[in-house]
Amino acid sequence: MTEFVKQQGLSEADELAWRRKVIIMTRILGLQGSIGLFGHISIRVPGTDIVFISPGAGAEKTTVRMDEVFVFGLDGTMHYHPGREDRPAQIPAEWRIHTQIHRDRPEVGSVAHLHAHASTLLGVSKRDIVPVYAQGALFKDGVPTWNNPRLVVTDAMASSLSQTLGDKIACQMRGHGSVVVGNTAEACLVACTFMEENAQYQIEGEALGGAVPMTPDEVADCSRGSVGGGLERMLWAYWERRVTVGGVPL
């Protein structure tokens, strides 16, 4: 058991459960094709300073395991490095994205840094993500763009990105990817999934003559069905079955 986790009041079973959730979410996003070679996700344990972060570049995201998860403190201190001589692990170069946002947004339980194709393409093209299909109504309050394609490798850059995200659930990173957050891992997964789907429909709709933005009334009605515990649990369970059916050990 990680000593820092123990000091924060968690049991060994608790730590294993949170590590499993990080790995399940990472595998899901890997299967969806949204996290890529360089993306990563984090989960902050409620009521603690513990931030679990998935491995960085080089890890096959669809087969990552619980013993490959990094443990950080909210202050950015790394308390556990999973690397071994026979299986090195790469620290996510942009780990500051996670610790900064978790500090700035205490209500956020999970942060995902994605390299999803469609939403990144809209950022490259300086096109806003706007709701064009029912589940896209989740983004009714807008998706701001951090106008910097560089890696987030300093405290100042992480702070700037977090400020651009503000109180929203997603932020495009021009020429780079995106950041998506949720109060829980399940809520974050919903936002990751629906943002990329909406971006795909938006791009393909434009190619067919123009994607039709949803009206304010449509957004209001549809957004009531795009969030909530029932949908979040259902989406998580659906994808969890898909990533575990292959039998790759966790």
Secondary structure, DSSP 8 states (H G I E B T S, - for coil): --HHHHHTT--HHHHHHHHHHHHHHHHHHHHHT-STTT-EEEEE-TTSSEEEE---TT--TTS--GGG-EEEETTS-EEE---BTTB-----TTHHHHHHHHHH-TT--EEEEE--HHHHHHHHTT------SGGGGGGTT---EE---S---SHHHHHHHHHHHTTSSEEEETTTEEEEEESSHHHHHHHHHHHHHHHHHHHHHHHTT------HHHHHHHHTTSSSHHHHHHHHHHHHHHHHTT----
